[in-house]
Amino acid sequence: MNAPFRSEWDEQAARATSWRIEKPEAHRAAVAGFFPDQNGGVYEQLLTQLPVMLHCMDGSGRMLAVNHSWCDALGYQPGDVVGRPFSEFLPPESRSRLVTEIYPKYLVTGTCRSEEILLTRKDGSLSTVLLSMTAYRGDKGRLERSVCTIEDITKQKLAAMATARSDQRFRSAFAAAVHGMAVVSPTGHVEVANDALKSFLSRPGIETDPMGFEDFLHKDDRGQFLNGMRQLLTGEVSSLQMELRFITPENKVVHGATSVALVKNEKGETEQLIVQLVDTTERKTVNLRLQKAQKMEAIGQLTGGLAHDFNNLLTVIIGNLQLLDGKVGGDDKSMKRLAECVDAARKGSELTKQLLAFARKQELEPKDTEINSLVRGMEALVARAAGENIEVHVETMAGEPHSLIDPSQLESAILNLAINARDAMPNGGKLTVETQSAYLDRFYAEKNPEVVPGHYVMVAVSDSGLGMSQELLEQVFQPFFTTKSNGKGSGLGLSMVYGFIKQSGGHISIYSEVGHGTSVKMYLPRRMKAGESLVQDEVVSAVSEVAVVQPVPVESASRRPKILVVEDQEAVRMVACGFLEDFGYEVVEAGDGFEALSRLQEHDDVDLMFSDVVMPGGMNGFDLAQAAQSLKPALKIVHTSGYPKGAMVHQDEPRFREGFIIMKPYRREDLQKIIKDALERQ
C-alpha cells in the first residue's frame, strides 16, 4: 500500500474513533445527511428493508448505517454497529487484506466488486462473504461516503469445501484402490486410470492411448461387451457386470471381472463411465484346476461303484462256472470252453481291480519303504521292459528317503510309466527314472487344491519321445482314455498310477512338450526317521514356506535390474513375471527364442535372461543362450525346465553343466535366490 493511501486511511480511522465516542450528535447528523433530498425518508426506508446485506460508510470507513438483513445475518443490533470502523468486524487476516489490497484499489477506481473476505459474527464465528462497494465523492473529488453490499456465501463455501474434500477422498481412494479403476468417456476414451488398472493392462500411458476401451478387449469378447454397453446406455439394465478377457501389449491374455456404471448430468445425459476391473486371472486358473480335481473325484466315485457291482456279477459267474466244472465230465471240448469262461471272468476281475485302484478303493499294504533302494532295484526290470533301442538311466538323490507306501504298487506304477514311455519312443530314445527331494509349498498348494504343503520324495519317469499336447494332458488320468490304437492298451495304466498316488496321500503331475518328451512326477509324502535331517544339497529346496520375499534394494544399483522372461506357456510366464516384479525387477516378456532375440535388440539394457529349456520354433533354451550371449556377452542366464535334472535335454553339454537352472515347479524363494545369485556372479 502506498504511503498517501496508508496515511489517509489511518488518519480518517483515528478521527472516526474519537468522533464516534465524543460526538454522537454529529454522527446522527451525518447519517441524516446521507439522504439530503426530500425523498430521503423513502430512500432510508428502502435501504433498511432491502433483503440483501447493505451498509453505508463515511470516507474514513466508519459505519453510518446498516439494514436489517446485515444485522440479522451477523447477529448484531444496529447500535452495536453504527459508528464503528467496518474493519473491526473483520478477523485479522481479512482486515489486513482490506487495508493493504482492497481499499487502495477502491480509492483509485471508486468501485469494488465481489471481493471474498471473512466477517466476524457477534458469537465469534466467521462468515464468508462477497463484498462490493460504490464510492460517492464530494466536489473536490474526496471520498465522502460508500455504499456496500454483502452476499453471504458461507453455505456455498462450506458445500464447496465438502465437495472438494469428498472429491479428494475419492481421488485418494481411486488412486490407492487395489482393483483397477478408470473414468471413461462415452466415446470409449480412458480419461483417468489408477495404477492398478495400468498395471493390469500393462499400459502405463493409457490416458494418452488413442485406442478405445473396447480395443483392449480380446476380439472374441468385444461383441459381448458392446452389447452389454448398449443395454446399459438404453436403460435396459442399471449396471453392467461381466467376465472379460483383455490383451496386453505383449499379447498376454488376462481375465478381469468388469463392472461399468454411468455418471449422468442434470439432463440425464451420460457424461462419463466408471469402470472397475478385478484381476481374476489367477482365480480362473485355480478354478479350472479345482474343477478338474472334482471331475476326477466324480469319475472315481462312479468307477468305484461300477467296479463294486461288476465284482458281484463276476463272483456269481465264476462261482457257477466252478460248480459246473465238477458236473461236466467226459467232454473235453465242453471242459475247454468252461475253462476259457473261467479265465475270461478272472481277467474281468483283474480289470475291476484296476478300476478300484483309480477310485482309490483298492486294498493297499503300506510299509515304511526306502525309495532309493526300491528304484535302484527296478533298473534291470525297467531296462528289459524298455527294450534294446532305449537307453535307460536311473539316478537317485543323496540319503535314504523313506515314505509310508505299498512298495509293490509303487513298483507297478514305475513299470507302467516305463512301458508308456517306451511306447512313446518307437524309434528309440532315452528313459530316465530318478528320485529327488521336493518341498511343495503353500503357493503350489493354492494352485493345486488337493495338495498338502510339506516335504515329499519325488519319483520321476521321463522320456525323450513324442510328447503330448495340452488337450491330451487334460485327459490322461481318466479311465479308458488311451492314445494307442485299438487293442494295444486298456487306458487304465495311468489311471491306476493316479489312484495309487492319491490313495497314498501324494500328488502326481505331468510335464510334456510335443516332439520333446514327457515327464511324470510322483510326489510321495516323506517320512523322516528319528534323528534324520535333510542333507545340505536338499536344504535349498526346503526353505520354510513363510520366508519373506524381499524386493531388490533400490540402493544396490542406480536402476532396477531388467530381466527377460522367455517361456512359451503363457500361464507359467505370467507366474514368473509376477514373482520377478514382486522382487522389484523390471520385466520384459517373450514367448519363444526368436521373439526373445528381438526383445534383446529392443532392450539393450537387459541384465539377465530367465529362459525355459524346451520351447517350440526350433530353438531351445540352450541354443537361445548361445545366440543371446553372442549379441550381449555380459548377459546372465538362468534356465528352467519341467523335466527333472536327470532327464534334461542336452544335460551333458559342458558349458551348461555348471550353469544356473531351476526345476519346475519352483517356489518364490528358490527363484529369488537363483536370480540374485546369477546377477551377483562376476
SULVENGI-V239398 format. One line per field, one symbol per residue. ss: DSSP state (~ for helix, > for strand, _ for the rest). burial: + if it has 16 or more other ideal C-beta (glycine too) atoms within 10 Angstrom, else -. A space follows every 10 residues. Layout:
# SULVENGI-V239398
ss=???
burial=???
This chain:
# SULVENGI-V239398
ss=__~~~~~~~~ ~~~~~~~~~~ ~~_~~~~~~~ ~~~______~ ~~~~~~~~~_ __>>>>>>__ _>>>>>_~~~ ~~~~___~~~ ~___>~~~~_ _~~~~~~~~~ ~~~~~~~~~_ >>>>>>>>>> _____>>>>> >>>>>>>___ __>>>>>>>> >>_~~~~~~~ ~~~~~~~~~~ ~~~~~~___> >>>>>____> >>>_~~~~~~ ~____~~~__ __~~~~>___ _~~~~~~~~~ ~~~______> >>>>>>>___ __>>>>>>>> >>>>_____> >>>>>>>>>_ ~~~~~~~~~~ ~~~~~~~~~~ ~~~~~~~~~~ ~~~~~~~~~~ ~~~~~_____ _~~~~~~~~~ ~~~~~~~~~~ ~~~~~~~~__ ______>>>> ~~~~~~~_~~ ~~~~~~___> >>>>>_____ _>>>>_~~~~ ~~~~~~~~~~ ~~~_____>> >>>>>>>>>> _~~~~~~___ ___>>>>>>> >>>______~ ~~~_______ __________ __~~~~~~~~ ~~~___>>>> >>>___>>>> >>>>>_>___ _____~~~~~ ~~________ ___~~~____ _>>>>>___~ ~~~~~~~~~~ ~~___>>>>> __~~~~~~~~ ~~_____>>> >>________ ~~~~~~~~~~ ~____>>>>> >___~~~___ ___~~~~__> >>>____~~~ ~~~~~~~~~~ __
burial=----+--++- -++--++-++ ------+--+ +--++----- ---+--+--- --++++++++ +++++++-++ +-++-+---- +++++++-++ ---++-+++- -+++-++--- -+--+-++++ ------+++- +++-+----- --++++++++ -+++------ ---------- ---+-----+ ++++----++ --++-+++-+ +++--+--+- --+--++--- +---+--++- -+-------+ ---+-++--+ -+-+++++++ -+-------- -++-++++++ ++-+------ -----+--++ --++--+--- +--+--++-- +--------- -------+-- ++--+--++- -+-+++++++ ++------++ ++-++--+-- -++-++---+ -+-++++-+- +++-+++-++ ++++++++++ +++++---++ ++++++++++ +-+++--+-- +--+++++++ ++++++++-- -----++++- -+------+- ++++++++++ +++++++++- +++--+++++ +++++++--- ---+---+-- ++--+----- -+-------+ +-++++++++ -++++++-++ --++++++++ +++-+++-++ -----+++++ +++++---++ ++-++--+-- ----++++++ ++++-++++- +----+---+ ++++++++++ ++-++--++- --
